[in-house]
Amino acid sequence: MKKLKKITAAALALTMLAGAAGCTNYETGSEKVYSYDEAVKELNAFNDSIKTDTVKPKLDIYQSETTTRALADISTFPITVEGGGQINIEVAAATEMSSAAPDDWMNVVAKNFNDSGAQVGGKTVSVTIRKITSGEVLTYMTEGDYKPDVYAPSNDAWGEMLAAKGVNTIKLADRIAGNTAGILMEKNTYNTFVEKYGEVTLANVLEASLAGDLTFAYTNPYTSSTGLNILTGMLSAFDSANPLSDAAQQKLLEYQQQSPPVAYTTGVLREQAGKGIIKAMVMEEQAYRNTPELKDYVYTPEGIRHDHPVYTFDYVSEEKRQAAQLFTEFCKNAESQALADQKGFNLHNDYQSRPSGLDGAGYLAAQKIWKQNKDGGQPIIAVFIADISGSMAGAPINALKESLLSSSGYIGSDNYIGLVSYSDKVHINLPIAAFDDEQRAYFSGSVKALDIEGNTATYDAVLIALKLLMDKKEEVPNAKLMLFLLSDGEQNRGYSLDRVAPIVGGLKIPVYSIGYNLDVNSNAATELKRLSGINEATLINATSDDIVNHLRNLFNVEL
């Protein structure tokens, strides 16, 4: 199958769900939202007029071959600096220093180093920088075959976790760019909090959250260093003697029952906070300093420091280790550190880490505890909606099938999954059921059987899928509901988004849009983004071959 192009838009995000009925701000402005009861009544009325049939699901007895947990090729994480020396080392660098300006400190330093004429044994030395989250490096090194020469994560936890996974690390530096993680609050929220709870500490934030006085957003601890830092800090606050105790886990479960869903990265939270959507959240200090929209927020450091240690590995050759040491020292020189100051690093140098008391194995255990408790004991009911209209022919429909099959291995068996497809009419390909081995096999068979036909009644399919969710919730009343719409966005039949949006808003069900063959400036992209924005979900641009990675991380967060 043809690989699709590099992702160009939209990070995965889960932030706060929309508020009460009335008016809400979508991408195109303020629109009416039905109350919950009004939305249910309208949904039932609409469904009576939509052409729908039920397809006999096909059991795929070979599904284990296609639904194994898959990682996209490492090339889906971009090279931001390319080295050309006789000795070239690849550095897996945290995204806050390997992205676009102002988050490009290591990129600039690497270019300066490559121009410096550094040598080892008479051979020229250079570095290549790969932009990749600290958590993804752990995943790709332990579950894939990725072997970077150097690893520069946000904090020490990732190095300890690699060691706990059996990767022999060699630490070259404790710090190359100082940073902290912490708690960010909008000023009015901060003032109200301090008046009632005193000092901003993680323990006090958790107390306020459990009391219903504060909504605190944090990030996915499988990918985000800040999320992992704050998660382990939470567990330590719940039980300082044993952060992994049953008592700590029970408290985390109670917290998760009323907290907003987690976001994929702190960059996502930064964007949402800049829009005024979130009032209290985790954040790295460098990100905070580089976001003018956050000037009305107050930052308080918390947890362990994010000083960007540097590691190499025992499989790296001696001359490459020497090259890695040269680059590490170059990162620490006066010119590089002055640049780090300009890029928002090296602040709060007096802050001392507040460790959670966990080692590498403990951090790994904390991730598993979070995954078990992230939904507060609530199962997920989800429906995937697949666009099979004519415009999806070729690469888009093939990519849709591949991404669903490859990433479905990350969906837990304690969730409930269904599949709907559509062209002119809507097909129920797989009724919602617990995602056990049998349902997983039927899901695989149903996905493989999808075939192109007709026009595009996107929002008819959304309405049918919403009705399936609402009907299933009567059987599982404590469940969380969500939709995944996989489409090129070119709706030309059936109900319009204007008719459907108030229902989606009233039901408060997030709709994650995955856009294929998508021009980010098109009306189709605008509509999909607007649909996902109703309840603060996200649009994923699937004109990329790393859609599996994005879905994998989304399923880690949600399913």
SEGU-784579 format. One record per residue (C-alpha): x, y, z; residue in one letter; residue number from 0. Coordinates in steps of 0.5 Angstrom, whole numbers, plus 500, padded with zeros to 3 digits. Layout:
% SEGU-784579
   east   north    up   aa     i
      X       Y     Z    a   NUM
...
END
This chain:
% SEGU-784579
   east   north    up   aa     i
    500     500   500    m     0
    502     507   499    k     1
    505     511   505    k     2
    501     517   506    l     3
    505     524   507    k     4
    508     527   513    k     5
    503     530   518    i     6
    502     537   517    t     7
    496     539   522    a     8
    493     538   529    a     9
    496     535   535    a    10
    492     530   539    l    11
    488     533   544    a    12
    483     531   550    l    13
    482     537   554    t    14
    476     540   558    m    15
    469     538   556    l    16
    464     543   554    a    17
    460     546   559    g    18
    452     547   560    a    19
    447     548   555    a    20
    446     555   551    g    21
    451     558   547    c    22
    458     555   546    t    23
    464     558   541    n    24
    466     553   535    y    25
    471     555   530    e    26
    466     559   526    t    27
    463     563   532    g    28
    457     562   537    s    29
    452     557   536    e    30
    446     554   539    k    31
    447     548   543    v    32
    441     544   545    y    33
    440     542   553    s    34
    441     534   554    y    35
    433     533   554    d    36
    432     537   547    e    37
    438     533   544    a    38
    436     526   546    v    39
    429     528   543    k    40
    432     531   536    e    41
    436     525   536    l    42
    431     520   536    n    43
    427     525   531    a    44
    432     525   526    f    45
    434     518   526    n    46
    427     516   524    d    47
    428     519   517    s    48
    435     516   515    i    49
    436     511   511    k    50
    440     505   515    t    51
    441     498   514    d    52
    445     493   518    t    53
    451     489   515    v    54
    452     482   517    k    55
    459     482   521    p    56
    464     478   518    k    57
    469     474   523    l    58
    476     474   521    d    59
    479     468   524    i    60
    486     471   522    y    61
    485     478   525    q    62
    491     477   530    s    63
    496     478   524    e    64
    493     485   523    t    65
    491     487   529    t    66
    498     486   533    t    67
    500     493   536    r    68
    504     496   531    a    69
    509     502   531    l    70
    510     507   525    a    71
    516     507   522    d    72
    521     512   526    i    73
    522     516   520    s    74
    515     519   522    t    75
    518     523   527    f    76
    522     528   523    p    77
    529     530   523    i    78
    530     537   524    t    79
    538     538   523    v    80
    542     533   518    e    81
    549     532   520    g    82
    554     530   514    g    83
    561     529   518    g    84
    565     523   518    q    85
    562     521   524    i    86
    555     523   525    n    87
    551     521   531    i    88
    543     521   532    e    89
    540     525   538    v    90
    533     523   540    a    91
    531     530   543    a    92
    525     532   547    a    93
    520     536   543    t    94
    521     543   547    e    95
    528     544   544    m    96
    527     540   537    s    97
    521     544   534    s    98
    520     550   531    a    99
    522     557   534    a   100
    522     559   540    p   101
    522     551   542    d   102
    529     550   537    d   103
    534     551   542    w   104
    538     544   540    m   105
    537     545   533    n   106
    541     552   533    v   107
    546     549   538    v   108
    547     543   533    a   109
    548     547   527    k   110
    553     551   531    n   111
    556     545   533    f   112
    556     542   526    n   113
    560     548   523    d   114
    565     548   529    s   115
    570     543   525    g   116
    570     538   531    a   117
    574     532   530    q   118
    575     525   533    v   119
    581     522   531    g   120
    582     526   525    g   121
    575     525   523    k   122
    570     530   522    t   123
    564     530   527    v   124
    557     532   526    s   125
    550     531   529    v   126
    543     529   527    t   127
    537     531   531    i   128
    530     527   531    r   129
    524     531   534    k   130
    521     526   538    i   131
    517     526   545    t   132
    521     523   551    s   133
    516     518   552    g   134
    516     516   545    e   135
    523     514   545    v   136
    522     509   551    l   137
    517     506   547    t   138
    521     505   540    y   139
    527     503   544    m   140
    523     498   548    t   141
    518     496   543    e   142
    521     497   536    g   143
    528     497   534    d   144
    530     504   534    y   145
    537     505   537    k   146
    539     513   537    p   147
    546     514   539    d   148
    544     520   544    v   149
    538     521   548    y   150
    536     528   551    a   151
    529     527   555    p   152
    526     532   559    s   153
    528     529   565    n   154
    531     523   569    d   155
    525     519   570    a   156
    526     517   562    w   157
    533     514   563    g   158
    531     511   569    e   159
    525     507   566    m   160
    530     505   560    l   161
    535     502   565    a   162
    529     498   568    a   163
    527     496   561    k   164
    534     493   561    g   165
    537     498   556    v   166
    544     500   559    n   167
    545     507   559    t   168
    551     511   560    i   169
    550     518   563    k   170
    554     524   559    l   171
    551     530   563    a   172
    545     531   568    d   173
    543     538   565    r   174
    544     541   559    i   175
    538     546   559    a   176
    535     548   566    g   177
    527     547   566    n   178
    522     546   571    t   179
    515     543   571    a   180
    509     545   575    g   181
    502     548   576    i   182
    499     554   572    l   183
    493     558   574    m   184
    490     563   571    e   185
    490     569   576    k   186
    483     570   578    n   187
    483     562   579    t   188
    490     563   583    y   189
    488     568   587    n   190
    481     565   589    t   191
    485     558   590    f   192
    491     562   595    v   193
    485     565   599    e   194
    482     558   601    k   195
    488     553   600    y   196
    494     557   601    g   197
    500     555   598    e   198
    500     552   591    v   199
    502     545   592    t   200
    500     539   588    l   201
    497     536   595    a   202
    493     543   596    n   203
    491     542   588    v   204
    489     535   589    l   205
    485     537   595    e   206
    481     543   592    a   207
    480     538   586    s   208
    477     533   590    l   209
    473     538   593    a   210
    470     541   587    g   211
    473     547   587    d   212
    478     547   582    l   213
    479     543   575    t   214
    486     541   574    f   215
    488     539   567    a   216
    494     534   566    y   217
    498     531   560    t   218
    499     523   558    n   219
    504     520   562    p   220
    506     515   557    y   221
    508     521   552    t   222
    509     527   556    s   223
    515     528   561    s   224
    510     533   565    t   225
    505     528   565    g   226
    509     523   568    l   227
    512     528   573    n   228
    505     530   576    i   229
    502     523   576    l   230
    508     521   580    t   231
    507     527   584    g   232
    500     526   585    m   233
    501     518   587    l   234
    506     521   592    s   235
    502     526   595    a   236
    496     521   596    f   237
    501     516   600    d   238
    508     519   601    s   239
    510     512   604    a   240
    508     508   598    n   241
    506     512   592    p   242
    504     505   589    l   243
    500     503   595    s   244
    492     501   594    d   245
    491     507   598    a   246
    494     512   593    a   247
    491     508   587    q   248
    484     509   590    q   249
    485     516   591    k   250
    487     517   584    l   251
    481     513   582    l   252
    477     518   586    e   253
    481     524   583    y   254
    480     521   576    q   255
    472     520   576    q   256
    472     528   576    q   257
    478     531   573    s   258
    478     533   566    p   259
    481     528   560    p   260
    488     528   559    v   261
    491     532   554    a   262
    497     529   549    y   263
    502     534   551    t   264
    503     540   554    t   265
    503     544   548    g   266
    496     542   547    v   267
    495     545   554    l   268
    499     551   552    r   269
    494     552   546    e   270
    488     551   550    q   271
    490     555   555    a   272
    492     561   550    g   273
    484     561   548    k   274
    482     561   555    g   275
    479     554   555    i   276
    483     552   561    i   277
    484     555   568    k   278
    489     551   572    a   279
    494     545   568    m   280
    501     543   568    v   281
    506     546   564    m   282
    513     547   563    e   283
    516     553   565    e   284
    520     554   558    q   285
    513     553   555    a   286
    510     558   559    y   287
    515     563   558    r   288
    514     563   551    n   289
    507     563   550    t   290
    505     571   551    p   291
    497     569   551    e   292
    499     566   558    l   293
    501     572   561    k   294
    495     572   565    d   295
    497     566   569    y   296
    501     564   575    v   297
    507     559   574    y   298
    509     555   580    t   299
    514     549   580    p   300
    513     542   582    e   301
    516     535   582    g   302
    522     534   579    i   303
    527     538   575    r   304
    527     538   567    h   305
    534     539   566    d   306
    535     535   560    h   307
    540     530   562    p   308
    544     527   556    v   309
    545     519   555    y   310
    549     515   550    t   311
    548     507   550    f   312
    553     501   551    d   313
    552     499   544    y   314
    555     506   541    v   315
    562     505   538    s   316
    567     508   542    e   317
    569     514   537    e   318
    561     516   537    k   319
    561     516   545    r   320
    567     521   544    q   321
    563     525   539    a   322
    557     525   544    a   323
    561     527   549    q   324
    564     533   545    l   325
    557     535   543    f   326
    554     535   550    t   327
    560     539   552    e   328
    558     544   546    f   329
    551     544   549    c   330
    554     547   556    k   331
    559     552   553    n   332
    557     559   555    a   333
    555     561   548    e   334
    550     555   548    s   335
    547     557   555    q   336
    546     564   553    a   337
    542     562   547    l   338
    538     557   552    a   339
    537     563   557    d   340
    534     567   551    q   341
    529     561   549    k   342
    526     560   556    g   343
    531     555   559    f   344
    535     556   566    n   345
    530     559   570    l   346
    528     558   577    h   347
    535     555   578    n   348
    534     555   585    d   349
    528     550   585    y   350
    530     543   588    q   351
    527     537   585    s   352
    521     534   590    r   353
    522     527   588    p   354
    516     522   588    s   355
    521     516   591    g   356
    520     512   585    l   357
    525     509   581    d   358
    525     507   574    g   359
    521     500   575    a   360
    516     505   580    g   361
    515     510   574    y   362
    513     504   569    l   363
    508     501   575    a   364
    505     508   576    a   365
    504     509   568    q   366
    500     502   569    k   367
    496     504   575    i   368
    494     511   571    w   369
    492     507   565    k   370
    488     502   570    q   371
    485     508   573    n   372
    485     514   568    k   373
    477     513   566    d   374
    475     513   574    g   375
    473     506   573    g   376
    468     508   567    q   377
    468     504   561    p   378
    468     507   554    i   379
    463     506   549    i   380
    466     508   542    a   381
    463     508   535    v   382
    468     508   529    f   383
    465     512   523    i   384
    468     510   516    a   385
    467     514   510    d   386
    466     509   504    i   387
    464     514   499    s   388
    467     515   492    g   389
    472     520   494    s   390
    475     516   499    m   391
    477     511   493    a   392
    485     508   493    g   393
    490     511   498    a   394
    485     514   503    p   395
    481     508   504    i   396
    487     503   504    n   397
    490     508   510    a   398
    483     508   514    l   399
    483     500   514    k   400
    490     500   516    e   401
    490     505   521    s   402
    484     502   524    l   403
    487     495   524    l   404
    494     496   526    s   405
    492     501   532    s   406
    486     497   535    s   407
    491     492   538    g   408
    491     498   543    y   409
    484     498   545    i   410
    482     495   552    g   411
    478     489   552    s   412
    474     492   558    d   413
    471     497   553    n   414
    465     497   548    y   415
    466     498   540    i   416
    462     499   534    g   417
    463     500   527    l   418
    459     504   522    v   419
    460     506   515    s   420
    457     511   510    y   421
    456     513   503    s   422
    449     515   501    d   423
    446     511   506    k   424
    449     509   513    v   425
    451     502   514    h   426
    451     499   521    i   427
    457     494   520    n   428
    458     492   527    l   429
    453     493   533    p   430
    457     495   539    i   431
    459     490   544    a   432
    465     489   549    a   433
    471     488   545    f   434
    473     481   547    d   435
    477     477   543    d   436
    470     475   539    e   437
    468     482   538    q   438
    475     484   536    r   439
    475     479   530    a   440
    469     481   528    y   441
    471     488   528    f   442
    477     486   524    s   443
    473     482   519    g   444
    468     488   518    s   445
    474     493   517    v   446
    477     489   512    k   447
    470     488   508    a   448
    469     496   507    l   449
    468     497   500    d   450
    467     504   496    i   451
    460     506   494    e   452
    456     513   492    g   453
    456     520   495    n   454
    457     522   502    t   455
    452     523   508    a   456
    457     524   513    t   457
    452     527   518    y   458
    447     522   517    d   459
    452     517   520    a   460
    454     521   526    v   461
    447     522   528    l   462
    446     514   527    i   463
    452     513   531    a   464
    450     518   536    l   465
    444     514   537    k   466
    447     507   538    l   467
    452     510   543    l   468
    445     513   547    m   469
    442     506   546    d   470
    448     502   549    k   471
    449     507   555    k   472
    442     505   557    e   473
    445     498   558    e   474
    452     501   561    v   475
    449     507   565    p   476
    456     509   568    n   477
    460     509   561    a   478
    464     515   557    k   479
    461     516   550    l   480
    465     518   544    m   481
    466     518   537    l   482
    471     517   532    f   483
    470     520   525    l   484
    474     517   519    l   485
    473     521   513    s   486
    475     526   507    d   487
    470     531   510    g   488
    467     532   503    e   489
    459     532   505    q   490
    454     532   500    n   491
    448     528   502    r   492
    444     528   508    g   493
    443     533   514    y   494
    448     539   515    s   495
    453     540   520    l   496
    449     546   522    d   497
    443     541   524    r   498
    447     536   527    v   499
    452     541   531    a   500
    447     543   537    p   501
    445     535   538    i   502
    453     534   539    v   503
    453     540   543    g   504
    447     538   548    g   505
    449     530   548    l   506
    457     533   550    k   507
    460     527   546    i   508
    466     528   544    p   509
    467     527   536    v   510
    475     525   534    y   511
    475     527   527    s   512
    481     523   522    i   513
    481     527   516    g   514
    484     523   510    y   515
    486     526   503    n   516
    485     533   507    l   517
    487     540   505    d   518
    488     544   512    v   519
    485     550   508    n   520
    479     547   505    s   521
    472     547   507    n   522
    472     540   509    a   523
    478     541   514    a   524
    474     547   517    t   525
    468     543   518    e   526
    471     537   521    l   527
    475     541   526    k   528
    469     545   527    r   529
    465     538   529    l   530
    471     536   533    s   531
    471     543   537    g   532
    464     542   539    i   533
    466     538   545    n   534
    473     540   545    e   535
    476     533   542    a   536
    481     534   536    t   537
    482     533   528    l   538
    487     529   526    i   539
    490     530   519    n   540
    491     523   516    a   541
    495     525   510    t   542
    501     522   514    s   543
    504     515   515    d   544
    504     516   522    d   545
    497     516   524    i   546
    498     509   527    v   547
    502     513   532    n   548
    497     518   533    h   549
    491     513   534    l   550
    496     509   539    r   551
    497     515   543    n   552
    490     517   543    l   553
    487     510   545    f   554
    493     510   551    n   555
    489     516   553    v   556
    482     514   552    e   557
    481     507   550    l   558
END
